[in-house]
Amino acid sequence: MVLAVLIAAVVFYVADFLTAAPAAVSAVTQNGTAHLTLQTMASYGHAPDPDWVTYMAQDQNGNWQHTTIYKLPAHTLVTVTLYQFDSATGLRNPFLAQVRGTQGGFAVINGKPVTVLNPDLASHTFSVPDLGVSVPLPGVPSNAKNTCTAGPCSLSMAHTTIQFGFMTPGPGTYRWQCFVPCAVGFYFGNGGPMQTIGWMSGELEVT
């Protein structure tokens, strides 16, 4: 009897983990271009949710939502503006330091076009393997003043600004994630937010 209860509890936990997902945020579409505004921070900081590193997205009313599921139109140029408030972690694989799959093959970091980043300066990545898109996100300096401790973060706080564009394919659901193992307190930085939709991985719902 006890074994059956334990098995049921484990099954419920796994099912809840796999099926629970935050609400989606739709990109803002103007003049045939979709615009997606995101931010990353070291700590979400809103109990009872885990105090994990995370992404957030801006909805069509300009409010920040804690979600990593984004609705995008098919066969459309998507321009991404990403405000990065976390400090550098560094890349274990320098391959991820190269900007890939973006319009023009570059990203604009703090106003400067960049095709490759010093691996030691990376904090996170925005990577969509199915689309061949991957952009390294440089962290704020470790000695920066006025850093953000909990999201959503204000643009008056220390951050880097990353901008890039990519074309969406046909309709479908495309998984994206950060490929920097940045989950403090988990084995080798993996687990927790790294494998959980709503934190450091998510989906592009292309329609």
C-alpha positions as CSV (number, residue, x, y, z in Angstrom):
1,M,0.0,0.0,0.0
2,V,2.8,2.4,0.9
3,L,4.7,1.5,-2.3
4,A,1.5,2.2,-4.3
5,V,1.1,5.6,-2.7
6,L,4.8,6.5,-3.4
7,I,4.5,5.4,-7.0
8,A,1.3,7.5,-7.4
9,A,3.0,10.5,-5.9
10,V,6.0,10.2,-8.2
11,V,3.8,9.8,-11.3
12,F,1.7,12.9,-10.2
13,Y,4.9,15.0,-9.7
14,V,6.4,14.0,-13.1
15,A,3.1,14.6,-14.9
16,D,2.7,18.0,-13.3
17,F,6.3,18.9,-14.1
18,L,5.9,17.9,-17.7
19,T,2.5,19.5,-18.4
20,A,2.6,22.7,-16.3
21,A,3.5,25.6,-18.6
22,P,3.1,29.4,-18.3
23,A,0.9,31.5,-20.6
24,A,2.2,32.5,-24.0
25,V,3.2,36.1,-24.9
26,S,2.5,37.2,-28.5
27,A,5.1,39.3,-30.4
28,V,4.0,42.8,-31.4
29,T,3.6,42.9,-35.2
30,Q,3.9,46.2,-37.0
31,N,4.4,46.7,-40.8
32,G,4.9,43.1,-41.4
33,T,7.6,42.6,-38.8
34,A,7.2,40.9,-35.4
35,H,8.9,42.4,-32.4
36,L,9.8,40.4,-29.3
37,T,11.2,42.1,-26.2
38,L,12.9,39.9,-23.5
39,Q,15.1,40.2,-20.4
40,T,17.2,37.8,-18.4
41,M,18.1,38.2,-14.7
42,A,20.0,36.2,-12.1
43,S,17.0,35.8,-9.8
44,Y,13.2,35.8,-10.3
45,G,12.7,36.5,-6.6
46,H,9.0,36.0,-6.3
47,A,7.9,33.4,-3.7
48,P,6.6,30.8,-3.7
49,D,8.2,30.3,-7.2
50,P,11.8,29.0,-7.1
51,D,14.4,31.8,-6.9
52,W,16.0,30.7,-10.1
53,V,17.7,32.5,-13.0
54,T,15.1,33.2,-15.6
55,Y,13.9,34.9,-18.8
56,M,10.9,37.3,-18.9
57,A,8.9,38.7,-21.9
58,Q,7.1,41.9,-22.5
59,D,3.5,41.6,-23.5
60,Q,1.6,43.8,-26.0
61,N,0.6,46.2,-23.2
62,G,4.3,46.7,-22.2
63,N,4.0,44.6,-19.0
64,W,6.6,42.0,-18.1
65,Q,5.4,38.4,-17.9
66,H,7.2,35.5,-16.4
67,T,7.0,33.2,-19.4
68,T,9.3,31.6,-22.1
69,I,6.5,30.7,-24.6
70,Y,6.3,33.1,-27.4
71,K,3.7,33.3,-30.2
72,L,5.1,34.4,-33.6
73,P,3.7,34.6,-37.1
74,A,5.0,32.2,-39.7
75,H,7.3,33.3,-42.5
76,T,8.0,36.6,-40.8
77,L,11.0,38.6,-39.8
78,V,11.2,38.7,-36.0
79,T,13.3,41.4,-34.3
80,V,14.4,40.6,-30.8
81,T,15.5,43.2,-28.2
82,L,17.0,41.4,-25.2
83,Y,18.0,43.2,-22.0
84,Q,20.6,41.1,-20.1
85,F,20.9,41.9,-16.4
86,D,22.9,38.9,-15.2
87,S,26.7,38.7,-14.8
88,A,29.0,36.6,-17.0
89,T,29.2,32.8,-16.4
90,G,31.4,31.9,-19.4
91,L,30.9,29.3,-22.1
92,R,32.1,25.8,-21.7
93,N,31.8,25.3,-25.5
94,P,33.4,28.2,-27.5
95,F,31.3,27.2,-30.5
96,L,28.4,28.9,-28.8
97,A,30.2,32.2,-28.8
98,Q,29.4,32.7,-32.5
99,V,26.2,34.4,-33.6
100,R,24.4,32.0,-35.9
101,G,21.2,32.0,-37.9
102,T,20.4,35.7,-37.5
103,Q,19.5,38.2,-40.2
104,G,22.9,39.3,-41.6
105,G,24.7,36.8,-39.4
106,F,25.3,39.3,-36.6
107,A,23.8,40.7,-33.4
108,V,24.0,44.3,-32.2
109,I,25.4,44.4,-28.7
110,N,25.2,47.8,-27.0
111,G,25.0,49.4,-30.4
112,K,27.9,47.5,-32.0
113,P,27.5,44.7,-34.6
114,V,29.1,41.5,-33.3
115,T,29.5,38.1,-35.1
116,V,31.5,36.4,-32.3
117,L,31.7,37.0,-28.5
118,N,34.6,36.4,-26.2
119,P,33.4,33.1,-24.6
120,D,34.4,34.3,-21.1
121,L,32.0,37.2,-21.3
122,A,28.9,35.2,-22.0
123,S,26.1,35.0,-19.4
124,H,23.4,33.1,-21.4
125,T,22.4,32.2,-24.9
126,F,19.2,32.4,-26.9
127,S,19.4,29.3,-29.0
128,V,16.7,27.7,-31.3
129,P,18.4,24.5,-32.6
130,D,15.7,23.6,-35.1
131,L,16.1,27.0,-36.7
132,G,19.9,27.2,-36.5
133,V,19.6,30.4,-34.4
134,S,22.0,31.0,-31.5
135,V,23.0,34.3,-30.0
136,P,25.5,34.6,-27.0
137,L,24.4,37.2,-24.4
138,P,27.2,39.1,-22.7
139,G,26.9,39.6,-19.0
140,V,27.2,42.8,-17.1
141,P,30.7,43.4,-15.5
142,S,31.2,41.8,-12.0
143,N,31.9,45.3,-10.6
144,A,28.9,46.9,-12.1
145,K,26.9,49.3,-9.9
146,N,23.1,49.2,-9.4
147,T,22.6,45.5,-10.4
148,C,19.2,43.9,-10.5
149,T,18.5,41.3,-7.8
150,A,14.9,40.3,-8.8
151,G,12.9,40.5,-12.0
152,P,11.5,42.2,-13.8
153,C,14.5,44.5,-13.9
154,S,14.4,48.2,-14.6
155,L,16.4,49.7,-17.5
156,S,17.9,52.1,-15.1
157,M,19.9,49.1,-13.7
158,A,23.1,47.7,-15.1
159,H,22.5,45.7,-18.2
160,T,23.6,44.9,-21.8
161,T,21.3,45.3,-24.7
162,I,21.3,42.7,-27.5
163,Q,19.3,43.1,-30.7
164,F,19.0,40.6,-33.6
165,G,16.5,39.3,-36.2
166,F,15.6,36.0,-37.6
167,M,13.0,34.6,-40.0
168,T,10.3,32.2,-38.7
169,P,9.6,29.0,-40.7
170,G,6.2,27.5,-41.3
171,P,3.7,26.8,-38.5
172,G,5.0,24.6,-35.7
173,T,6.4,24.5,-32.2
174,Y,10.1,25.1,-31.9
175,R,12.0,24.5,-28.7
176,W,14.5,27.2,-27.6
177,Q,16.8,27.3,-24.5
178,C,19.9,28.8,-22.9
179,F,22.9,26.6,-23.4
180,V,25.0,28.1,-20.6
181,P,24.8,25.8,-17.5
182,C,23.9,28.6,-15.2
183,A,21.7,26.8,-12.6
184,V,23.4,27.7,-9.3
185,G,23.1,24.8,-6.8
186,F,22.5,22.1,-9.4
187,Y,25.1,19.6,-10.5
188,F,27.5,21.2,-13.0
189,G,25.0,24.0,-13.4
190,N,22.4,21.8,-15.0
191,G,18.9,20.9,-13.9
192,G,16.3,23.2,-12.3
193,P,15.8,26.3,-14.5
194,M,17.8,24.8,-17.3
195,Q,15.3,22.1,-18.0
196,T,12.1,23.9,-17.0
197,I,9.9,25.8,-19.4
198,G,9.2,29.2,-18.0
199,W,12.8,29.8,-16.8
200,M,15.7,29.1,-19.1
201,S,14.0,27.1,-21.8
202,G,10.8,27.6,-23.8
203,E,8.9,27.3,-27.0
204,L,8.3,29.4,-30.1
205,E,4.7,28.8,-31.2
206,V,4.7,29.7,-34.9
207,T,1.3,30.1,-36.5
